[in-house]
Every structure is written in structure tokens, then in C-alpha cells.
Amino acid sequence: MAVKLVKTVEGMPVWLVTGYREVRQALADRRLCQNAARAQRLADQMADGVDLGSDVIHMLNSDPPDHTRLRRVMSGAFSTARVTALRPRIEEIADELLDRMGRQSESDLIRDYAFPLPVTVICELLGVPADDRSLFRDWSTALLTHERSVAAQAAITAMRDYLERLLAHRGDGDDLLSELVRARQRGQLGHDEVVAMAILLLIAGHETTVGLIGNAVLVLLRHPQERAELEANPDRLPDFLEEVLRLESPVAMATLRFTTAEVRLGEVDVPAGQFVLLALGAANRDPHRFSEPDSLRLGRSHGHLAFGHGIHRCLGAALARVEGDIALRRLLIRYPGLSLVGGEDDLHWRDTPMLRGLESLPVTLGCGSGSSG
């Protein structure tokens, strides 16, 4: 069934939506809301001990008009023109990382490449010291893996304190933290909203792209014929990335929504006052929308939902695409002999229902150029 009622581990009833048509409809339906405070009150009526994180309000757990205001502040920072201007710097970062990888015959591609590339980019955009990037990985892992546990609460507190210290000295620069401070000074954002926006940008600005790059490399290793085709014709990489976004969606589940009125999804009437989970990964493999959905097809006509749909569609989609394209393009050129160490049964996926990404991806570099120079 494309829509069915399930229960969370806390016993809270949730409508799980897996069909492409139904997920796409729900993503654009204004009767499905994300207001954090209202969602928490609803959860309190349904089950004990459910904490939805309503203490941190940002674009992903707010509705218009607040969502419109919050998104408008940051929309220019991720425009196509601004992202295109970042390409030379992203290429430089990729080459530096590949140089370091070339000093050893084996590497963990997640640790050494897929993670540091996007986290360095978002740190530079925000004006956050890249030397602190290991902290961000630990914090985001705690938040995404342990949800609202003690570890997650500690991570939120530590990240908030860290960003508060940085924001206290921002305002005159051209980084995103300075832009947020200036937006607060103009009255567009409150102080708590500035901190929450910084947290969201820092986590969302790298986590999903880490998954995209890691998943894309694994798909390449699984498909030697398509890999050879891409090595011979790198201009097809954008097509490949769109197919990876569909086939191995880095965001498996959209953020939680609730109905404010009865909504018909497919053949099911979901009553008002119900929570709804939208399975993006499942929708992107719906055989009613994509023929041979479990197969890699470079020429496929797309329309995947990996970046969502509607007003909450991923603000950083253009940046993720550019980072993924550069990461793969540079990797294929430098290390054409790249291969997996061990078998796929030895690989471990991150323990989070929202994201689909590898914990690590051990590879041997094979023959290749160890230097970009």
C-alpha cells in the first residue's frame, strides 16, 4: 500500500506514505504542516515521551508566513549564480583532498573525501573555522542518529554555544553568519532564529552531500560498464548524479508533517490531526513512476523527489549538484583504478531513518595520479 498507518517506537501513530504520486502531492499540500510547536502539542496527546525538537525553530519545522520570511533571508546565498561562482574554490578543495589521499594506497572515501569536501565548503560559506569540522560531524551524528536522546540534547547545547560565540563577532564580513547577523539587525530575524538557522545550514549544508558523494561512488563501483562510459564521457556525469539521487536518495525520509484537515492521499483519507511521514527514497523507486526502478539508467527522464517538492524543496540543491559533479569528475580523472576494499557485505549504513549514507567506504586507489599538479 502507498499509504498505511504505522506506529513509532514510542507508540505514536503515523501515516507512512511511500508512493510517488502520493508523496509528491503531500509535499505540496498546504494542509500538511510542519509548525514545531503545534506538532509537539499534537504528539503530547498521542503518546508519552515524544520530543520533536520544538526548542529549535528553523525553515524545516515552520510554516508560512514564518517559513517564507526565514527562507527569503537565505535564498540569495544559494542562487545558481552564486553557486556557479563557487566552482573554482570547490575544485581546489577537491584537488587538495585527492592529493592527500594519494599519499597512501588505501583510503576511507567518506572520511577522506566525501565528508571534508562539503563540510569545508559550508564552513567557508558560513565563516566557520574548517579546523572544527570534526566537531560538526560528531554533533550532527548525535542529532541524526540518536534523535532526541541525551546525546542529541548535549549536541544541540554544544553547537548552540559554539555558534553563539562566533555570532558575537560577526556582522561586517561577507560570510553567511555575518548575513544572518545583519538580518537580525534589520529586524528580519530574532536572535534564536539566527542561531537555529546557523545550526540548520551547518548540518544540512554537508550531511546530505556526504551521502550523495559516497552513494554515487558506491554505485560507480557496482556498475563498471556505466563507470567506463562516464570516464570516456564526463559530460554525462549530471545525468548519472540525477539517477543516483533517485536510486540511492541521500534523504530517505522528509521531515515530519501533520494534517490540519482531512487529506485524501491516493485511495486513503487521512483525517485531520494526524502525523504523516513521506518516504522520499521509496517514492523514488515506485514502479508506477519509474520503469525498472531498482536499475541504474543514465538516460532516464527524471522528476525524482530527492530534494523534495513544494515550498520546502531543498534550498541547497544547486550547491549539492555542483559539489557532487566536481567530486566525481575529479575522482574519476585522478584515480581510474579505484576499487572497493572487501565486499559490500562489510559496508555499514548510518543508523538514521532520515538519511541514507555510508559510515565508511574503504577503497584502494589503484593506478592514478597522486598530484593535481
Secondary structure, 3 states (H helix, E strand, C coil): CCEEEEECCCCCEEEEECCHHHHHHHHHCCCEECCHHHHHHHHHHHCCCCCCCCCCCCHHHCCCCHHHHHHHHHHHHHCHHHHHHCHHHHHHHHHHHHHHHCCCCEEEHHHHHHCHHHHHHHHHHHCCCHHHHHHHHHHHHHHHHCCCCHHHHHHHHHHHHHHHHHHCCCCCCCCHHHHHHHHHHCCCCCHHHHHHHHHHHHHHHHHHHHHHHHHHHHHHHHCHHHHHHHHHCHHHHHHHHHHHHHHCCCECECCCEEECCCEEECCEEECCCCEEEEEHHHHCCCCCCCCCCCCCCCCCCCCCCCCCCHHHCCCCHHHHHHHHHHHHHHHHHHCCCCEECCCHHHCCECCCCCECCECCCEEECCCCCCCCC
